[in-house]
Amino acid sequence: MTKFLGILVAVLLSLISLDMLFFERSSKNDTNEDKTRVEDINLSSILQESLPSESVDFEKSTNKILPVEKKESPVSKKVFINSFKKPTLLIIMDDISHINEAKAIKKLKLKIVPSILPKTKNHPNTPKIAKMFKSVMIHLPLEAVSFSKPEQNTILVSDTKKVISKKLDKALKDFDNIVAINNHTGSKFTANKDVLAYLLSQIEKKSYLFIDSKTTYKSKYDEIQSEKGKKIFHRDIFLDNIQKISYIKNQIKKAVILAKKQGFVIAICHPHPITFKALNRSRKLLKSVRLVDIDEIQDTKIGRVTKTVKGD
């Protein structure tokens, strides 16, 4: 009997030891698991569950903390309008002032829009040049931040509204087939919102289109047009700011790619012999887009507008 009791006590002690060992191991496992959980928590997930920053009426709210609803903020984006079936490219050739430049454009037999300088003693033949084309642009001289040879009758930031109107009328009076105007130089003028807004209002009264040559990134043109809900026309790319045929051809290629991406592009070039060569050698590439004349973009078929859309 005594022997039996001794065996029973030994068994009970063994069971107690096993249970304590299991408890210790379980506790260690739980602790390690908790450590793992803490390490795996992403800081951003904690931030997302934070209380909203605005004040909360806790008397009217429930005791539950609800997740913050992400609100989309409105942003302004340029939306392209293009009713033509093909990607569209408008190529403007600035600084046209000589008959031989106009003849070279005609000889190319591509839709290249001449932007003609106003008639002055230095450019007496520009009205005759305009008559060689169905429709033209006037390359209106506006004040630059720094330019060594400003054109006669350049419109200045310091000009009064009366003087601005007078200079504009003088620049346009010799032409009867004007459709649009773009700026010659103008880095100082287009960066001044007040004077630019007034000039645009006078151009609009005459039913002409204004295309911003974008001679400065500080230009207020897009801002003014957006505020008025008007279509925006500005230069997207310069083709020949480096006088090298391989460079110009590559810029033409970029313009075509951009037109295919966004639907409509405005490119500007100049009447340099090398530019004519590059355009001539890019005929095949230019066939992949629709080249348009200046009178083709007057209506709602084409352009870009700034619209407020939901953010991401």
C-alpha positions, 0 to 999 in steps of 0.5 A: 500500500505504501509503495502504491501511494509513492508511485501515485505521488510521483505520477502527479508530480510529473504531470504538474511539471509537464503542465508548467513546462507547457505553460512556460513555452506557450507564454514564450510563443505568445510573447514572440507572436506579439513582437512579430505583430508589432514589427509587422504593423505599417506606420501608414496604416496607423496614420490612416486610422487617425482622427480627422483634423477638423473638430468633432461634436462628440455629444452627437457622435457615436462612441465608435471611431470610424475610418476617415473617408478620403476626399478627392480634391478638385484639380485643373487639367488641360483637356484637348478638343480635336474633332478631326479623325487624325492627330493634328499639327499646326506649324507656324513659321515666325518672322516672315518679312521677305518675298523669297521666304513666302515663296519658299513656304509655297514651294514646300507644298505643306501646310505651314502657317506664315506669321508675318511681321507688321509693315514698317520701314524695315519690312515694307513688303509684308502686306504683299506677302500676306496676299500670297496666302488665303489666311495669315497670322500677324507676328505682333512685337511685344516687349521683351525682358532683354532684346538687343533689336526690338521692332519698331512699334513694339507694344510696351508694358509701360504703354497706356491702354490708349497707346496699346490700342493705337499700336495694335491698330497700326500693326494690323491696318495693312492686312485684310486676311488676318485670322490670328496673332502671335507674339514676337518676343514678349517675355516681359509683356506676357508675364504682366497679367494686367496689360496682357489681359487688356491686349487680349480683350482688344484682339478678341473684339476684332475676332482674331485668335491669339496664340501665345508663342511662350517666350517665357514660362512666366506667361499669364496667357493660360491663366487669363484664358482659363479664368474667362473659360476660353480655349487656350492656344500656345506653342508646344514645341520649337523646331529650330532653336538649334540650327542643325538639320538632325536636331530639327528633324528630331524636333519634328518627330517629337512634335508628331509623337506629341500630337499622337499622344494628346491630339493637337500640337502647335509647333513654331519654326523660322525661315532658315534655309536649314529649317526648310530642308528639314521640313522637306526631308520630313514629308513622310513623317508629317503624313502621319498627322493632319497639318492644319491651316490657321483658319481651320482652328477658329471654331470648336473643332480644335483647341484646349481648355482648362477644366476642373476635374476630380483629383486622384 
